[in-house]
Amino acid sequence: MLFEVIAICALSAGAMPAEDWPQFRGPKSDGHAVGPATPVEWSDTKNVAWKTRVPGFGWSSPVVAEGRVFLTTAVPRGEGLSLRAMAFDAATGKTLWDREVRAVEKAPSIHAKNSHASPTPVVRDGSVFVHFGALGMARLATADGTVQWSCFELEYPPVHGSGGSPVLHDGKLVIVCDGSQAPFVAAVDAETGKVAWRTPRGVKARINHSFVTATVALVDGKAQVMAPGPDHFAAYDLASGNELWRVLAPGWSVVPQPALGHGLVIYNHDYDHPELMAVKLGGKGDVTDSHVAWRIKRGAPSTPSPLLVGDELYFVSDDGIASCVNVKTGDRHWMERLGGNYSASPIFANGHVLFLNETGLATWVKADKEFAVLGTNEVPGRTFATPAFLDGAMFLRTDENLYKFSQ
């Protein structure tokens, strides 16, 4: 239901070509939607191109590529689970294939807010890579779901389940495996499914587990893995897995994916007492005293990832406090309360910022140094997954359904 609408000037359809939405938070994993304008109004009945029931339960975000929508789900089977990957026709919502990746005899315990299918898939060159945390990962053919390889080597003792999504760069799938003991970061060869490297965390922490999705940054022309974790942030060489530099800051259960821009990496280092930190990229060894640019505690997110648009950083705390700050200095432009609690990450679409809370309420906020709500929309159900955008449409997953909204 639309509570308030103000006209939104969308990006023109010809301004930038549409790209597939092949991974968590879009083509560049930065939360930016490009291409034709998407609807600014929707509900369970308005601007619904289609709605498809999704079996089982999962919080993996939808990804859209090759004319298909992909996601994962966990279907109860007695005391166990069927971990599945699914593909839907992006035009009609029809289920194209539904493939079991692994059968689990006894479902492991998870946090009430988590699912057994929370990591988001990645699509590249005719293959979809799906990840179920400590329960394994697989590569499937996008055309028919044929399993091309499976990898169950990255075993670790998770706490509250798994959450971090894989990141694909230069032929390697990067996965953060921070469990209750012996946390590590790993890379899996995308072609073979073999573990390319596995690097133990270099800091002994009081509490080890986290759920973060890494980010890959190019520093001096070389790919580095940005991976916040227990009591520290570490950057790893993508090719070798060697730790290159670190920042020390107490914390655990890290969830948000780091943001990149202006020579900075911006990340949260703790769930219970969230704090955003901006750190200059590069350096060697411990750069805590030399590279930290700013720190912000008020309104910092525990779960949603921060969103960088130009010089401004937008973020929302789990309890619904939205903020806009200057990314270079950390100076705050505004901080305002939105309704509800938040797990999905904000998205920059139609030239503005979309915040989606956990009960289906979406709020459009002007991407500006002055706060302005442009409109709200709502669908029934729980909404923890971050929506996807492509070709003038938004794809939104609830606890029961997958929607396509278009005009």
Buried (B, 14 or more C-beta within 10 A) or exposed (E): EEEEEEEBEBBEEEEEEBBBBBBBBBBEBBBBBBBBBBBBBBBBEEBBBBBBEBBBBBBBBBBBBBBBBBBBBBBEBEEBBBBBBBBBBBBEBEBBBBBBBBEBEEBBEBEEBBBBBBBBBBBBEEBBBBBBBBBBBBBBBBBEBEBBBBBEEBEBBBBBBBBBBBBBBEBBBBBBBBBEEEBBBBBBBBEEBEBBBBBEBEBEBEBBBBBBBBBBBEBEEEBBBBBBBBBBBBBBBBBEBEBBBBBEBBBBBBBBBBBBBBBBBBBBBBBEEBBBBBBBBBBEEBBBEEBBBBBBEEBBBBBBBBBBBEEBBBBBBBEBBBBBBBBBEBEBBBBBEBBBBBBBBBBBBBBBBBBBBBBBBBBBBBBBEEBEBBBBBBBEBBBBBBBBBBBBBBBBBBBEBBBBBBE
